Amino acid sequence: MSERNSDIPLDSNRRHFLKQSIAIAGVTGLSLAAPGFLRSSAWAAGSDAPEKTDLKIGFIPLTDCASVVVAATQGFGSKYGLNIIPSKEASWAGVRDKLNTGELDAAHVLYGMMYGAQLGVAGPQRDMAVLMGLNQNGQAITLSKQLRDAGVTTGEQLAAHVSQSPTPLTFAQTFPTGTHAMWLYYWLAAHGINPLSDVKTITVPPPQMVANMRVGNMDGFCVGEPWGARAIFDKVGFTAATSQQIWPDHPEKVLGTTRSFIERYPNTARALVMSLLEASQFIDASVENRKSTARLIAGKAYVNAPVDVIEQRFLGNYEDGLGKSWQDPHAMVFCREGSVNFPYHSDGMWFLTQFRRWGLIKEEPNYAAVAAGINQTALYREAASALNLPVPDSVMRSSTLIDGKLWDGSNPAAYVQSFAVKA
């Protein structure tokens, strides 16, 4: 596999993407002028026109930034009168700070980070808004080749190794209240390992994970793709678990901003959601669309990784670095008729239960009220309805996680207390 494709000049990459997109549209029935165009044109010309048209949208170089990049570069934003300027950021802490100062208007952001900011955990308190989900699934827990050489390839073997190790193993996540920390903690705890006392955890920005594992700074990490696949490609680690094995169709990145932004620019916020929804529809519409998207985001301006490293897991083609390969039924997805994008209150509440479980918050919050304040379901309904996307009747959904526990949001306090391993 070569990095040659990721070195294509951006304009050339975009021309190739547009050329293929137009050809694909004739096959899939999805064109760059996606559903809602006539209505959006009327909005842009009337009282619903965006109050702010130039938007700087932050993203971290991860595969799941795809819908932001596609919306910005392939005309989905301009349909709604928006000039979306994608801004590549170095760390999640940097994204948080730039949202707070207004340097970023919105961002591709960790779900849990939005809830942490609302509560003043791992940073200053700020009222936040989740506009929509950007994707489900597609993260992974990677263990080092040194652990593999020591005979550790499963969670059960890791638990035995941790209990016998004279010094604590080190695991990395990307932000204290983020999704990767929660998937890592949940997976360790499901195997009887307390992530706060049995091992050491550190915070490392996503693009730096593989390099840090290569030099021995960590024994394992949880991060979004393509960095799990890159660890295998570079022969420094293997996939012990995917995040979808922990929670099938779990919430992951969201389109996040501050509450003050949506209060000041409600039409802009709605137009931005519509732009990202159409980009998400486009990515999911066909295998060829996904391949074109992988080529686009592989460029240096975006993820900066070999196309093949991004593309295979983007297409659901997994291999774990231990000789096992499979087609994953819960690979990364961006729309699925809007079911990915609806900001379910129960999804946000789940992160609050884990904050409470691990001692990040000391008292029981009003789970439902916090979620209702952050997740902008009314605004989302407006945008989705304009695009004829179905919207769920309930703001709650239920899921069963890797340890067999059912999460449905009905009794979050009892859910927290049901865990044997906690702070």
C-alpha positions as CSV (number, residue, x, y, z in Angstrom):
1,M,0.0,0.0,0.0
2,S,1.3,3.4,-0.9
3,E,0.7,7.0,0.3
4,R,0.8,8.2,-3.3
5,N,-2.9,8.9,-3.5
6,S,-2.9,11.0,-0.3
7,D,-0.3,13.2,-1.9
8,I,-2.5,14.2,-4.8
9,P,-2.9,18.0,-4.8
10,L,-6.2,18.9,-3.1
11,D,-7.8,20.6,-6.2
12,S,-7.0,17.5,-8.3
13,N,-8.4,15.2,-5.6
14,R,-11.6,17.3,-5.6
15,R,-11.9,17.3,-9.4
16,H,-11.6,13.5,-9.4
17,F,-14.2,13.2,-6.6
18,L,-16.7,15.5,-8.4
19,K,-16.2,13.7,-11.7
20,Q,-16.8,10.3,-10.1
21,S,-19.7,11.6,-8.0
22,I,-21.5,12.8,-11.1
23,A,-21.0,9.5,-12.7
24,I,-22.1,7.7,-9.6
25,A,-25.2,9.9,-9.3
26,G,-26.6,8.3,-12.5
27,V,-26.4,4.9,-10.9
28,T,-27.4,5.6,-7.3
29,G,-30.0,8.3,-8.0
30,L,-28.3,10.6,-5.5
31,S,-26.9,13.7,-7.1
32,L,-25.0,16.6,-5.6
33,A,-28.4,18.5,-5.8
34,A,-29.9,16.2,-3.1
35,P,-33.5,16.3,-1.8
36,G,-34.5,19.7,-0.3
37,F,-32.8,21.8,-2.9
38,L,-35.8,23.8,-4.0
39,R,-36.9,24.5,-0.4
40,S,-33.3,25.4,0.6
41,S,-33.1,27.8,-2.3
42,A,-36.2,29.5,-1.1
43,W,-34.9,29.7,2.5
44,A,-31.6,31.2,1.3
45,A,-33.6,33.9,-0.5
46,G,-36.1,34.7,2.2
47,S,-36.5,35.2,5.9
48,D,-34.9,31.9,6.7
49,A,-31.6,32.9,5.1
50,P,-28.5,32.1,7.2
51,E,-27.6,35.0,9.5
52,K,-23.9,34.1,9.2
53,T,-22.6,32.6,6.0
54,D,-18.9,32.0,6.5
55,L,-18.5,29.2,9.0
56,K,-15.2,27.8,10.4
57,I,-15.9,24.1,11.3
58,G,-13.2,22.3,13.3
59,F,-12.3,18.7,12.8
60,I,-9.7,16.2,14.0
61,P,-7.9,14.0,11.4
62,L,-10.1,10.9,11.8
63,T,-12.1,9.0,9.3
64,D,-15.3,10.1,10.9
65,C,-14.7,13.7,9.9
66,A,-15.7,12.7,6.4
67,S,-19.1,14.4,6.3
68,V,-17.7,17.7,7.3
69,V,-15.0,17.5,4.6
70,V,-17.5,16.4,2.0
71,A,-20.0,19.1,2.9
72,A,-17.3,21.8,2.7
73,T,-15.7,20.7,-0.5
74,Q,-18.4,19.2,-2.6
75,G,-21.0,22.0,-2.7
76,F,-23.4,20.8,0.0
77,G,-22.9,23.9,2.1
78,S,-23.2,26.4,-0.7
79,K,-26.6,25.0,-1.6
80,Y,-27.8,26.5,1.7
81,G,-25.9,29.8,1.4
82,L,-23.0,28.6,3.5
83,N,-19.3,28.8,3.0
84,I,-18.0,26.0,5.2
85,I,-14.3,26.3,6.0
86,P,-12.9,23.1,7.4
87,S,-10.3,23.7,10.0
88,K,-7.9,20.9,10.9
89,E,-7.2,20.9,14.6
90,A,-4.4,19.3,16.6
91,S,-6.2,18.0,19.7
92,W,-9.7,17.8,21.3
93,A,-8.7,20.2,24.0
94,G,-7.9,22.7,21.2
95,V,-11.3,22.1,19.7
96,R,-12.9,22.7,23.1
97,D,-11.0,26.0,23.6
98,K,-11.7,27.3,20.1
99,L,-15.4,26.6,20.4
100,N,-15.4,28.5,23.7
101,T,-13.7,31.5,22.3
102,G,-15.7,31.5,19.0
103,E,-12.7,30.9,16.9
104,L,-14.6,27.9,15.7
105,D,-18.3,28.2,14.9
106,A,-18.9,24.5,15.2
107,A,-16.9,21.3,15.1
108,H,-16.8,17.5,14.5
109,V,-16.4,16.7,18.2
110,L,-16.5,13.9,20.8
111,Y,-20.0,13.4,22.1
112,G,-18.9,13.1,25.7
113,M,-16.8,16.2,25.4
114,M,-19.9,18.3,24.8
115,Y,-21.5,16.9,28.0
116,G,-18.3,17.4,29.9
117,A,-18.1,21.1,28.9
118,Q,-21.7,21.6,29.9
119,L,-20.9,20.3,33.4
120,G,-17.5,22.0,33.6
121,V,-15.7,18.7,33.7
122,A,-12.2,18.6,32.1
123,G,-12.4,22.3,31.2
124,P,-14.4,25.5,31.8
125,Q,-18.2,25.3,32.0
126,R,-20.0,26.5,28.9
127,D,-23.5,25.9,27.7
128,M,-23.2,23.6,24.6
129,A,-25.4,22.3,21.8
130,V,-25.4,19.0,20.0
131,L,-27.0,19.6,16.6
132,M,-26.8,16.1,15.2
133,G,-24.9,12.8,15.3
134,L,-22.2,12.5,12.6
135,N,-21.5,8.8,12.7
136,Q,-21.9,5.6,14.6
137,N,-19.3,2.9,15.2
138,G,-15.8,2.8,13.8
139,Q,-13.4,3.1,16.7
140,A,-11.0,0.4,18.1
141,I,-9.0,-0.7,21.1
142,T,-5.4,-1.5,20.0
143,L,-2.9,-3.5,22.1
144,S,0.8,-3.5,21.5
145,K,2.9,-6.1,19.7
146,Q,4.8,-6.6,23.0
147,L,1.5,-7.8,24.7
148,R,0.9,-10.1,21.7
149,D,4.4,-11.5,22.1
150,A,3.6,-12.1,25.7
151,G,0.6,-14.2,24.8
152,V,-2.0,-11.5,25.4
153,T,-4.6,-11.2,22.6
154,T,-7.9,-11.1,24.4
155,G,-9.5,-9.2,27.3
156,E,-9.4,-12.2,29.5
157,Q,-5.7,-12.7,28.9
158,L,-5.1,-9.0,29.5
159,A,-6.9,-9.2,32.9
160,A,-4.6,-12.1,33.9
161,H,-1.6,-10.2,32.7
162,V,-2.6,-7.0,34.5
163,S,-3.0,-8.9,37.8
164,Q,0.5,-10.4,37.5
165,S,2.4,-7.3,36.2
166,P,4.7,-5.7,38.7
167,T,4.1,-2.3,37.2
168,P,0.8,-0.9,35.9
169,L,0.3,-1.1,32.1
170,T,-0.4,2.2,30.4
171,F,-3.4,2.9,28.2
172,A,-4.2,6.0,26.2
173,Q,-7.4,7.7,25.3
174,T,-8.0,11.0,23.5
175,F,-9.9,13.2,26.0
176,P,-11.0,12.5,29.7
177,T,-14.7,12.8,29.0
178,G,-14.6,11.7,25.4
179,T,-16.0,8.6,23.7
180,H,-12.6,6.9,23.4
181,A,-12.1,7.1,27.2
182,M,-15.5,5.7,27.8
183,W,-15.1,2.8,25.3
184,L,-11.7,2.0,26.8
185,Y,-12.9,2.1,30.4
186,Y,-16.0,0.1,29.6
187,W,-14.1,-2.6,27.8
188,L,-11.5,-2.9,30.5
189,A,-14.1,-3.0,33.3
190,A,-16.1,-5.6,31.4
191,H,-13.1,-7.9,31.8
192,G,-12.7,-7.0,35.5
193,I,-9.9,-4.4,35.1
194,N,-10.5,-1.1,36.9
195,P,-9.2,1.6,34.5
196,L,-8.6,4.0,37.4
197,S,-6.6,1.8,39.8
198,D,-5.4,-1.4,37.9
199,V,-3.8,0.4,35.0
200,K,-2.5,3.9,34.2
201,T,-4.4,6.0,31.6
202,I,-3.0,9.0,29.7
203,T,-4.4,11.4,27.1
204,V,-2.9,11.5,23.6
205,P,-4.2,13.3,20.5
206,P,-5.4,10.8,17.9
207,P,-2.7,11.3,15.2
208,Q,0.0,10.7,17.8
209,M,-1.3,7.4,19.0
210,V,0.6,5.1,16.7
211,A,3.9,7.0,17.1
212,N,3.7,6.8,20.8
213,M,3.0,3.1,20.8
214,R,5.9,2.5,18.4
215,V,8.3,4.0,20.9
216,G,6.8,2.1,23.9
217,N,4.9,4.9,25.6
218,M,1.8,2.8,25.9
219,D,0.5,-0.8,26.0
220,G,-2.8,0.0,24.5
221,F,-5.0,2.8,23.2
222,C,-8.5,3.6,22.1
223,V,-9.0,6.0,19.1
224,G,-11.0,6.5,16.0
225,E,-10.0,5.2,12.6
226,P,-7.8,5.1,10.7
227,W,-5.3,4.9,13.6
228,G,-6.3,1.4,14.7
229,A,-5.8,0.2,11.1
230,R,-2.6,2.2,10.9
231,A,-1.1,0.5,14.0
232,I,-1.6,-2.9,12.2
233,F,-0.2,-1.5,8.9
234,D,2.9,-0.3,10.7
235,K,3.1,-3.6,12.7
236,V,3.1,-1.9,16.1
237,G,-0.1,-3.3,17.4
238,F,-3.3,-5.3,16.8
239,T,-7.1,-4.8,17.3
240,A,-8.3,-6.3,20.5
241,A,-11.8,-5.0,20.2
242,T,-13.8,-2.6,18.0
243,S,-16.1,-0.1,19.6
244,Q,-19.1,-1.6,17.9
245,Q,-18.3,-4.9,19.7
246,I,-18.7,-2.9,22.9
247,W,-21.9,-1.2,21.8
248,P,-23.3,-2.0,18.4
249,D,-24.4,1.2,16.6
250,H,-23.1,3.4,19.4
251,P,-23.1,7.2,19.1
252,E,-19.7,8.6,18.3
253,K,-18.9,12.1,16.9
254,V,-21.4,14.9,16.8
255,L,-21.8,18.3,15.2
256,G,-21.3,20.5,18.2
257,T,-21.4,24.2,19.0
258,T,-22.2,26.5,21.8
259,R,-25.7,27.3,22.9
260,S,-25.0,31.0,22.3
261,F,-24.2,30.2,18.6
262,I,-27.6,28.6,17.9
263,E,-29.4,31.3,19.8
264,R,-27.7,34.0,17.7
265,Y,-27.8,32.2,14.4
266,P,-30.7,29.7,14.3
267,N,-31.1,29.7,10.5
268,T,-27.4,29.2,10.1
269,A,-27.5,26.2,12.5
270,R,-30.4,24.7,10.6
271,A,-28.7,25.2,7.2
272,L,-25.5,23.6,8.6
273,V,-27.4,20.5,9.8
274,M,-29.1,20.2,6.3
275,S,-25.7,20.5,4.6
276,L,-24.2,17.8,6.8
277,L,-27.2,15.5,6.5
278,E,-27.0,15.7,2.7
279,A,-23.2,15.0,2.8
280,S,-23.9,12.0,5.1
281,Q,-26.5,10.7,2.7
282,F,-24.1,10.9,-0.1
283,I,-21.3,9.0,1.7
284,D,-23.6,6.2,2.6
285,A,-25.4,6.0,-0.8
286,S,-22.9,3.5,-2.4
287,V,-19.6,1.7,-2.2
288,E,-18.3,3.9,-4.9
289,N,-19.2,7.0,-3.0
290,R,-17.4,5.7,0.0
291,K,-14.3,4.9,-2.0
292,S,-14.3,8.4,-3.5
293,T,-14.7,9.9,0.0
294,A,-11.8,7.8,1.3
295,R,-9.6,9.2,-1.4
296,L,-10.7,12.7,-0.6
297,I,-10.1,12.6,3.1
298,A,-6.8,10.7,2.8
299,G,-5.2,14.0,1.5
300,K,-2.7,15.9,3.6
301,A,-5.2,18.6,4.3
302,Y,-7.5,16.2,6.1
303,V,-6.6,12.8,7.6
304,N,-3.2,12.4,5.9
305,A,-3.0,8.6,5.8
306,P,-2.7,6.0,3.1
307,V,-5.9,5.5,1.2
308,D,-5.9,1.8,1.7
309,V,-5.6,2.2,5.4
310,I,-8.7,4.4,5.5
311,E,-10.7,2.7,2.8
312,Q,-10.8,-0.9,4.1
313,R,-12.4,-0.3,7.4
314,F,-14.5,2.5,5.8
315,L,-15.9,-0.2,3.6
316,G,-16.4,-2.6,6.6
317,N,-13.5,-4.8,5.6
318,Y,-11.7,-5.6,8.9
319,E,-8.7,-7.6,9.9
320,D,-7.3,-7.6,13.4
321,G,-3.5,-8.0,12.8
322,L,-3.7,-11.5,14.3
323,G,-4.8,-13.3,11.1
324,K,-8.6,-12.8,11.5
325,S,-10.6,-10.9,8.9
326,W,-14.3,-10.2,8.5
327,Q,-17.0,-8.0,7.0
328,D,-18.3,-6.0,9.9
329,P,-22.1,-5.6,10.1
330,H,-21.7,-2.6,12.3
331,A,-19.0,-0.7,10.5
332,M,-18.8,3.1,10.5
333,V,-22.0,4.6,9.1
334,F,-23.0,8.3,8.6
335,C,-26.8,8.4,7.9
336,R,-28.9,5.3,7.5
337,E,-32.0,7.2,6.8
338,G,-31.3,9.6,9.6
339,S,-31.2,7.0,12.4
340,V,-27.5,7.8,12.8
341,N,-28.0,11.6,13.0
342,F,-31.0,12.0,15.4
343,P,-29.6,13.4,18.7
344,Y,-31.3,10.9,21.0
345,H,-31.4,12.1,24.6
346,S,-30.6,8.6,25.9
347,D,-27.3,8.6,24.0
348,G,-26.2,11.8,25.8
349,M,-27.5,10.5,29.1
350,W,-25.4,7.4,28.8
351,F,-22.2,9.5,28.9
352,L,-23.4,11.1,32.0
353,T,-23.9,7.7,33.6
354,Q,-20.2,6.9,32.8
355,F,-19.0,10.2,34.2
356,R,-20.8,9.3,37.4
357,R,-19.5,5.7,37.3
358,W,-15.9,6.9,37.1
359,G,-16.1,9.8,39.5
360,L,-15.9,12.6,37.0
361,I,-19.0,14.0,38.6
362,K,-19.6,13.6,42.3
363,E,-23.4,13.9,42.5
364,E,-26.3,12.6,40.4
365,P,-27.2,15.1,37.7
366,N,-30.7,15.6,36.3
367,Y,-29.9,13.3,33.4
368,A,-33.0,14.0,31.4
369,A,-32.8,17.8,31.9
370,V,-29.1,18.0,30.9
371,A,-29.7,16.0,27.7
372,A,-32.8,18.0,26.8
373,G,-30.8,21.2,27.1
374,I,-27.9,20.0,25.0
375,N,-29.4,17.9,22.3
376,Q,-31.2,20.1,19.8
377,T,-33.9,17.7,18.7
378,A,-36.4,20.4,17.6
379,L,-33.8,22.1,15.3
380,Y,-32.8,18.7,13.9
381,R,-36.5,17.8,13.2
382,E,-36.8,20.9,11.1
383,A,-33.7,20.1,9.1
384,A,-34.5,16.4,8.6
385,S,-38.1,17.1,7.7
386,A,-37.1,19.5,5.0
387,L,-35.0,16.7,3.5
388,N,-37.8,14.1,3.9
389,L,-35.7,12.1,6.3
390,P,-37.7,10.2,8.9
391,V,-37.4,11.3,12.5
392,P,-37.9,9.0,15.4
393,D,-41.0,9.4,17.6
394,S,-39.0,9.1,20.8
395,V,-35.9,10.8,22.1
396,M,-34.9,7.5,23.8
397,R,-33.6,4.3,22.3
398,S,-32.3,1.1,23.9
399,S,-29.2,-1.0,23.4
400,T,-27.4,-3.9,25.0
401,L,-23.7,-3.5,25.6
402,I,-20.8,-6.0,25.7
403,D,-21.4,-6.9,29.3
404,G,-25.1,-7.8,28.7
405,K,-26.5,-4.7,30.4
406,L,-29.5,-3.0,28.8
407,W,-29.3,0.8,28.5
408,D,-32.6,2.5,27.7
409,G,-32.3,5.7,29.8
410,S,-35.3,4.8,32.0
411,N,-33.4,4.7,35.3
412,P,-29.9,6.1,34.9
413,A,-29.0,6.3,38.6
414,A,-29.8,2.5,39.0
415,Y,-27.8,1.8,35.9
416,V,-24.8,3.4,37.4
417,Q,-25.1,1.5,40.6
418,S,-25.5,-1.8,38.7
419,F,-21.8,-1.9,37.8
420,A,-19.4,-4.0,39.9
421,V,-16.4,-2.1,38.6
422,K,-16.5,1.6,39.2
423,A,-14.7,4.4,41.0
